[in-house]
Amino acid sequence: MTFLKQFRDVKAANKKDLAALVKTLTGIEIDPDSIYDCQIKRLHEYKRQLLNLLHIVALYNRIKSGRAGDMIPRTFIFGAKAAPAYRMAKLIIKLINSVANVVNNDPDVGKRLKIVFLENYSVSLAQRIIPAADVSEQISTAGMEASGTGCMKLSLNGALTIGTLDGANIEIMEEVGAENFFLFGLKAEEVQALRASGYRPYEWYERNAELKQVIDMIAGGRFSPEQPDLFKPVVDSLLSGGDYFMVLADFEDYARCQQRLEDTYRDQEKWNRMAILNVAKMGKFSSDRTISQYANEIWRVKPVLSKPRKNGKKRD
């Protein structure tokens, strides 16, 4: 048995384990052979769970209209919490679950597309999600992300990253190689330049028919028929509120990158080689290296070597 096959078998077993957990927790049946696309992190507008969701709705529309072709089945997994007073973040969580309720119960979709929002995201849940993930969503607005560690854990477990040039993504891509990373979106300086030049999100909405359809569905109450205006604040934040986090500006490139990711996944040998290289090249992010660098560059301390005892043994 080759190492490549062993690696693939371990990932497959982890995906089956997560599918069983999802069934237990939510009642939703997900396909272990689908792409597990995971965004597990604090819910904040700059982290752009909304961008992910807009693309999911676009995929849903492609399936409904017969334009999805032979799309590989996708399972989108969210894990997130919002700050107690962060109303917009809570509304986005509500929108994710509302879209999931429509998509997961549409017979035209079947197993081709599933959305799972796991409540009360925790370390215990992360321990089950991260080893099963195929895709790591690190899609924050460039220039706004601190250097978190969730992205590192996902790469270390063989998930391939789709992300912007921001935060720890920059270092991860340097280590694993740009060819093993799905990069998209505006760079930090481009975000600043677009804002300075007078970013008009409505123009981006008007010129992309697929994006326009998605936003119109949300605005028209497609996912909240009993409260058609429920998600108006979300739509307003994009169209009339300036879209500060550049969701509309990055949508088209994100959708293209997602298609490139799917095309790559079709070649399972290539995909698994890329995943293995992600695991193998993550050594820089070990705690040993981190502490050593902090000691040298920040704390300015030297290691203390234990002195041998008189009997020749080292001290404990």
C-alpha positions as CSV (number, residue, x, y, z in Angstrom):
1,M,0.0,0.0,0.0
2,T,1.4,3.4,-1.0
3,F,1.7,6.3,1.4
4,L,-0.6,8.3,-0.9
5,K,-3.3,5.6,-0.5
6,Q,-2.8,5.4,3.2
7,F,-3.2,9.2,3.5
8,R,-6.3,9.1,1.4
9,D,-7.8,6.3,3.5
10,V,-7.2,8.2,6.8
11,K,-8.9,11.3,5.4
12,A,-11.8,9.1,4.1
13,A,-12.3,7.6,7.6
14,N,-12.2,11.0,9.2
15,K,-14.9,12.2,6.8
16,K,-17.1,9.3,7.6
17,D,-16.6,10.0,11.3
18,L,-17.7,13.6,10.8
19,A,-20.7,12.6,8.7
20,A,-21.9,10.4,11.6
21,L,-21.4,13.2,14.0
22,V,-23.3,15.7,11.8
23,K,-26.2,13.2,11.5
24,T,-26.3,12.8,15.3
25,L,-26.1,16.6,16.0
26,T,-28.3,17.9,13.2
27,G,-30.1,15.1,11.5
28,I,-28.5,16.2,8.2
29,E,-27.1,13.4,6.1
30,I,-23.9,14.5,4.3
31,D,-22.0,12.5,1.6
32,P,-18.5,11.5,2.8
33,D,-17.5,11.4,-0.9
34,S,-18.4,15.1,-1.3
35,I,-15.9,18.0,-0.9
36,Y,-15.9,19.0,2.8
37,D,-15.5,22.8,2.5
38,C,-15.0,24.2,6.0
39,Q,-15.1,27.7,7.5
40,I,-14.7,27.4,11.3
41,K,-13.9,30.6,13.1
42,R,-15.4,33.5,14.9
43,L,-18.3,35.1,13.0
44,H,-17.3,38.6,11.9
45,E,-18.0,40.6,8.8
46,Y,-14.3,40.9,7.9
47,K,-13.9,37.1,8.0
48,R,-16.6,37.1,5.3
49,Q,-18.7,34.1,6.0
50,L,-21.1,36.1,3.9
51,L,-18.9,35.8,0.8
52,N,-18.8,32.1,1.2
53,L,-22.6,32.0,1.6
54,L,-23.2,34.1,-1.5
55,H,-21.2,31.6,-3.6
56,I,-23.1,28.7,-2.1
57,V,-26.4,30.3,-3.2
58,A,-24.9,30.8,-6.6
59,L,-24.1,27.1,-6.8
60,Y,-27.7,26.3,-5.7
61,N,-29.0,28.5,-8.5
62,R,-26.8,26.7,-11.0
63,I,-28.2,23.3,-9.9
64,K,-31.8,24.6,-10.0
65,S,-31.3,26.0,-13.5
66,G,-29.5,23.0,-14.9
67,R,-26.2,24.9,-15.3
68,A,-24.2,22.9,-12.7
69,G,-23.1,20.3,-15.2
70,D,-21.2,17.5,-13.5
71,M,-20.4,19.6,-10.4
72,I,-18.7,17.5,-7.7
73,P,-21.0,17.2,-4.6
74,R,-20.1,19.8,-2.0
75,T,-20.7,20.0,1.7
76,F,-20.2,23.4,3.3
77,I,-19.5,23.2,7.0
78,F,-19.7,26.3,9.2
79,G,-18.7,26.6,12.8
80,A,-18.9,30.0,14.4
81,K,-20.1,32.1,17.3
82,A,-21.0,35.8,17.4
83,A,-20.2,38.4,20.1
84,P,-23.3,38.9,22.3
85,A,-24.1,42.4,21.0
86,Y,-23.0,41.9,17.4
87,R,-26.3,42.1,15.7
88,M,-25.1,41.8,12.1
89,A,-23.0,38.7,12.9
90,K,-26.0,37.1,14.5
91,L,-28.1,38.0,11.4
92,I,-25.5,36.4,9.2
93,I,-25.7,33.2,11.3
94,K,-29.5,33.3,10.9
95,L,-29.1,33.7,7.1
96,I,-26.7,30.8,6.8
97,N,-29.2,28.6,8.6
98,S,-32.1,29.9,6.6
99,V,-30.3,29.2,3.3
100,A,-29.4,25.7,4.7
101,N,-33.0,25.0,5.4
102,V,-34.0,25.7,1.8
103,V,-31.1,24.0,0.1
104,N,-31.0,20.9,2.3
105,N,-34.7,20.2,1.8
106,D,-34.9,20.8,-2.0
107,P,-35.4,17.5,-3.9
108,D,-33.8,19.1,-7.0
109,V,-30.6,19.4,-5.1
110,G,-30.3,16.0,-3.4
111,K,-26.8,15.1,-2.3
112,R,-25.1,17.6,-4.6
113,L,-25.1,20.4,-2.1
114,K,-25.4,20.5,1.6
115,I,-25.0,23.2,4.2
116,V,-24.2,22.4,7.9
117,F,-24.0,25.0,10.7
118,L,-22.7,23.2,13.8
119,E,-24.0,25.0,16.9
120,N,-21.8,25.8,19.9
121,Y,-18.5,25.6,18.0
122,S,-15.8,24.4,20.4
123,V,-12.4,22.7,20.6
124,S,-14.2,19.3,20.8
125,L,-16.0,20.0,17.5
126,A,-12.8,21.3,15.9
127,Q,-11.1,18.0,16.8
128,R,-13.6,16.2,14.6
129,I,-14.0,18.8,11.8
130,I,-10.3,19.6,11.1
131,P,-9.1,16.1,10.4
132,A,-12.0,15.6,8.0
133,A,-11.7,18.9,6.1
134,D,-10.8,19.0,2.4
135,V,-10.9,22.8,2.1
136,S,-10.0,25.5,4.5
137,E,-11.8,28.8,4.0
138,Q,-9.4,31.7,5.0
139,I,-11.1,34.5,3.1
140,S,-10.9,37.6,5.2
141,T,-10.7,41.0,3.6
142,A,-7.0,41.5,2.9
143,G,-5.3,43.7,5.5
144,M,-7.8,42.9,8.3
145,E,-6.8,39.5,9.6
146,A,-4.5,38.9,12.6
147,S,-2.3,35.8,12.6
148,G,-4.7,33.1,13.8
149,T,-3.8,29.4,14.2
150,G,-7.0,27.7,12.9
151,C,-5.6,28.0,9.3
152,M,-2.4,26.3,10.4
153,K,-4.2,23.4,12.1
154,L,-6.3,22.8,8.9
155,S,-3.2,22.8,6.7
156,L,-1.4,20.5,9.0
157,N,-4.2,18.0,8.7
158,G,-4.2,18.1,4.9
159,A,-6.9,20.6,4.1
160,L,-6.0,22.9,1.1
161,T,-6.5,26.6,1.7
162,I,-8.6,28.9,-0.4
163,G,-7.7,32.3,0.8
164,T,-6.7,35.9,0.4
165,L,-3.1,37.3,0.8
166,D,-3.6,38.1,4.5
167,G,-2.7,37.2,8.0
168,A,-1.0,33.8,8.4
169,N,-2.1,32.8,4.9
170,I,0.9,34.7,3.7
171,E,3.4,32.6,5.7
172,I,1.5,29.4,4.9
173,M,1.7,30.0,1.2
174,E,5.4,30.8,1.5
175,E,6.0,27.5,3.2
176,V,3.7,25.1,1.2
177,G,4.2,26.9,-2.2
178,A,1.8,29.0,-4.2
179,E,1.0,26.0,-6.4
180,N,-0.4,24.2,-3.3
181,F,-2.6,27.1,-2.2
182,F,-5.8,28.6,-3.9
183,L,-5.2,32.3,-3.8
184,F,-7.8,34.9,-4.8
185,G,-8.9,38.4,-4.2
186,L,-7.7,41.9,-3.7
187,K,-4.4,42.5,-1.9
188,A,-4.3,44.8,1.1
189,E,-3.0,47.7,-0.9
190,E,-5.6,47.2,-3.6
191,V,-8.3,47.3,-1.0
192,Q,-7.0,50.6,0.3
193,A,-6.7,52.0,-3.2
194,L,-10.2,50.9,-4.2
195,R,-11.7,52.6,-1.1
196,A,-9.6,55.7,-1.8
197,S,-10.8,55.9,-5.4
198,G,-14.4,55.7,-4.4
199,Y,-15.6,52.1,-4.3
200,R,-19.2,51.8,-5.6
201,P,-20.4,48.3,-4.7
202,Y,-23.7,48.8,-6.6
203,E,-21.8,48.8,-9.9
204,W,-20.2,45.4,-9.0
205,Y,-23.7,44.1,-8.2
206,E,-25.1,45.4,-11.5
207,R,-22.4,44.0,-13.8
208,N,-22.4,40.4,-12.4
209,A,-25.7,38.6,-13.2
210,E,-25.0,35.7,-11.0
211,L,-24.2,37.8,-8.0
212,K,-27.2,40.1,-8.7
213,Q,-29.5,37.1,-8.7
214,V,-28.2,35.9,-5.4
215,I,-28.6,39.2,-3.6
216,D,-32.0,39.7,-5.1
217,M,-33.1,36.4,-3.7
218,I,-32.0,37.4,-0.3
219,A,-33.5,40.8,-0.5
220,G,-36.8,39.4,-1.9
221,G,-37.3,37.0,1.0
222,R,-36.6,33.8,-0.8
223,F,-34.9,32.4,2.4
224,S,-37.3,34.2,4.8
225,P,-40.8,34.0,3.3
226,E,-42.5,34.7,6.6
227,Q,-40.3,37.8,7.2
228,P,-39.3,39.1,3.7
229,D,-37.4,42.0,5.1
230,L,-35.5,40.0,7.7
231,F,-32.2,40.1,5.9
232,K,-32.6,43.7,4.6
233,P,-29.8,44.9,6.9
234,V,-27.4,42.4,5.3
235,V,-28.3,43.5,1.8
236,D,-28.1,47.2,2.8
237,S,-24.6,46.7,4.2
238,L,-23.5,45.5,0.8
239,L,-25.4,47.8,-1.6
240,S,-26.1,51.1,0.2
241,G,-23.8,50.7,3.2
242,G,-20.6,50.8,1.2
243,D,-19.6,47.1,1.5
244,Y,-16.7,48.0,3.7
245,F,-15.4,44.4,3.7
246,M,-15.3,44.2,-0.1
247,V,-17.6,41.2,-0.4
248,L,-18.9,42.2,-3.8
249,A,-15.5,43.3,-5.1
250,D,-14.0,39.8,-4.4
251,F,-17.0,37.7,-5.4
252,E,-16.2,37.0,-9.0
253,D,-12.5,36.1,-8.3
254,Y,-13.6,33.9,-5.4
255,A,-16.1,32.0,-7.6
256,R,-13.4,31.5,-10.3
257,C,-11.0,30.2,-7.6
258,Q,-13.6,27.8,-6.3
259,Q,-14.1,26.4,-9.8
260,R,-10.3,26.0,-10.1
261,L,-10.4,24.2,-6.7
262,E,-13.1,21.8,-7.9
263,D,-11.3,21.1,-11.2
264,T,-8.2,20.2,-9.2
265,Y,-10.1,17.9,-6.9
266,R,-11.2,15.8,-9.9
267,D,-7.6,14.7,-10.1
268,Q,-7.4,12.9,-6.8
269,E,-3.8,11.9,-7.1
270,K,-2.8,15.5,-7.6
271,W,-5.1,16.7,-4.9
272,N,-3.7,14.3,-2.3
273,R,-0.1,15.1,-3.3
274,M,-0.9,18.8,-2.7
275,A,-2.5,17.9,0.7
276,I,0.5,15.8,1.7
277,L,2.8,18.7,0.8
278,N,0.8,21.0,3.0
279,V,1.3,18.6,5.9
280,A,5.0,18.1,5.2
281,K,5.8,21.8,4.9
282,M,4.1,23.1,8.0
283,G,7.1,22.5,10.3
284,K,7.8,26.2,10.6
285,F,4.6,26.6,12.6
286,S,5.7,24.2,15.4
287,S,5.7,25.5,18.9
288,D,9.4,24.6,19.3
289,R,10.4,26.9,16.5
290,T,8.0,29.6,17.7
291,I,9.3,29.6,21.2
292,S,12.9,29.6,20.0
293,Q,12.4,32.6,17.8
294,Y,10.5,34.5,20.5
295,A,13.4,33.8,23.0
296,N,15.9,35.1,20.5
297,E,14.1,38.1,19.0
298,I,11.6,39.2,21.6
299,W,12.6,38.1,25.1
300,R,16.4,38.2,24.4
301,V,17.0,35.2,26.6
302,K,19.4,32.3,26.1
303,P,18.6,28.7,26.9
304,V,19.8,27.4,30.3
305,L,21.8,24.2,30.0
306,S,21.5,21.8,32.9
307,K,24.8,21.1,34.6
308,P,25.9,17.5,35.2
309,R,25.9,16.2,38.7
310,K,29.0,14.9,40.3
311,N,28.0,11.4,39.5
312,G,27.9,12.3,35.8
313,K,24.1,12.4,35.5
314,K,22.3,15.5,34.4
315,R,20.0,17.3,36.8
316,D,16.3,16.8,36.4
